[in-house]
Amino acid sequence: MSNQPPIPSSGESLPDYKRTLGFWDLFSISVGIIVGSGVLVFTGRAIAITGRSVCLAYLLACVWVVCTALPTILMCSVIRLLGGAYTQSNLFLGERWGGFYLAIYILSQMGLNLYAQTFALYFCQLFRLETQLEKPVAAVMITVFYLVNFFGVDAMAKVQNLMTGVLLLALIWFTVRGLPRVQWGSFFDHDFLPAGLGGLFQASTLLTYSLMGATMLMPYSAEAKNPQRDLPLAAAISTFAIAVLFALMGVVCSGILPVEQVAGQTLGVVAQAFLSTPEYLFFMIGGALMASATTLNGLIGSVPKPLVMMSHDGWLPRSLGKLHPKYKTAYRYLFLYYLITMAPLLLGVDISAISDLTLLGTYTQQALFIFFMRRIPEMFPEAWERSIFHMPRAVFEAVMWVCFVGSCLNVYGQIRNSDAATIAVNLAVMAVGVAFSLVWYRSGRVKVSPSWEMETGD
């Protein structure tokens, strides 16, 4: 695979997005995407594997996430990416492999419906509504956030900032109120590291799902005021901050009640044990509901960016990639994904396993990106010199190799956590992507444009 920048095409001009997102907008979007329903569900599952050392598992998961995200953060400090990870694929895998990227990307985004379903599940349980109302509630949430994103990135950011503020307040309150109630005298007994280092490693790779999100900030590079500075800082700070917060929440979740009572359970079980009724309601509304809502809103906003550039380059129909003349949003792709997100509700299809099925392929693709991204200083020497993360070449090489090894270990961990069917599905998706890439690229329909810029910002 080539890692040379694509040559310019003679096609139409690149998408013209509104560039209005500042640091705090990007930080809010990143936090909202990271803090999803994963922490509510996977914390209990991780406790079942590694007991009270779940706090260490979260910190170790941060290492795997950083290994995956750091090269992307370094890249975003060098160039503006108009096509998100599709632009990254063109630069570091080669322009002929857009179909390989597309195959993995489409399936990885099929799980948007799950965040709406999670919101509806908690909503109906919290307010003791009939289970039959879960689908209508999920449908309302999907409709609301697609409408918010239709009206532009400014509207999306304002809603995200508000929800993220409430979300952080709820999680911090849960942690502050819970830490004094932890049974420290018995915290490090036999329920700490019950499965040894192997169990800690297994739990940490499982928890990477709860911390992933910084790389999903990359598509917003196209709409940021100063992406080379603000986007990498927002991604890095949010990831470290949330990892520490989750580790402290892990202490609370595993240290107040006996491990057997919280293993495999949601955070709501622990919250109900020590919070007053008003506090519990605030945690469930501001924490559980907002976690799903912020992730859904942030991901919907990021979904169309790679697809717009793929339409521009000929991998997908050009008509789908048109931006709204006023709001500068990819309204046709938004409507298409609105139908895709609503379909499981209307058809009664269970897609709960889809997002897990494609994790292995996604992490494998990211490991490939990291391997070829070692040439960033050679490909963009002047921009690399201006990067806020500029470092000596030897240090950069060492960092990239560490990240590559770490990302490969994460892939290995995902394989260990997957069954044969999941592995087979991922291999099949990657095989289809490779075949489509080769056939469609050779057809002559693809004319790749350099969808990156190197301005220093405002």
Sequence and secondary structure as in RCSB ss.txt:
>XXXX:A:sequence
MSNQPPIPSSGESLPDYKRTLGFWDLFSISVGIIVGSGVLVFTGRAIAITGRSVCLAYLLACVWVVCTALPTILM
CSVIRLLGGAYTQSNLFLGERWGGFYLAIYILSQMGLNLYAQTFALYFCQLFRLETQLEKPVAAVMITVFYLVNF
FGVDAMAKVQNLMTGVLLLALIWFTVRGLPRVQWGSFFDHDFLPAGLGGLFQASTLLTYSLMGATMLMPYSAEAK
NPQRDLPLAAAISTFAIAVLFALMGVVCSGILPVEQVAGQTLGVVAQAFLSTPEYLFFMIGGALMASATTLNGLI
GSVPKPLVMMSHDGWLPRSLGKLHPKYKTAYRYLFLYYLITMAPLLLGVDISAISDLTLLGTYTQQALFIFFMRR
IPEMFPEAWERSIFHMPRAVFEAVMWVCFVGSCLNVYGQIRNSDAATIAVNLAVMAVGVAFSLVWYRSGRVKVSP
SWEMETGD
>XXXX:A:secstr
   S     SSS        B HHHHHHHHHHHHSSTHHHHHHHHHHHHHBTTHHHHHHHHHHHHHHHHHHHHHH
HTT EETTTHHHHHHHHT GGGHHHHHHHHHHHTTTHHHHHHHHHHHHHHHTT  GGGHHHHHHHHHHHHHHHHH
T HHHHHHHHHHHHHHHHHHHHHHHHHHGGGS GGGTTSTTBSTTHHHHHHHHHHHHHHHH  SGGGGGGGGGBS
SHHHHHHHHHHHHHHHHHHHHHHHHHHHHHSS HHHHTT  HHHHHHHHS HHHHHHIIIIIIIHHHHHHHHHHH
HHTHHHHHHHHHHTSS GGGG   TTT   HHHHHHHHHHHHHHHHHT   TTHHHHHHHHHHHHHHHHHHHGGG
HHHHSHHHHHH TT   HHHHHHHHHHHHHHHHHHHHHHHHTS HHHHHHHHHHHHHHHHHHHHHHHTT      
 EE     
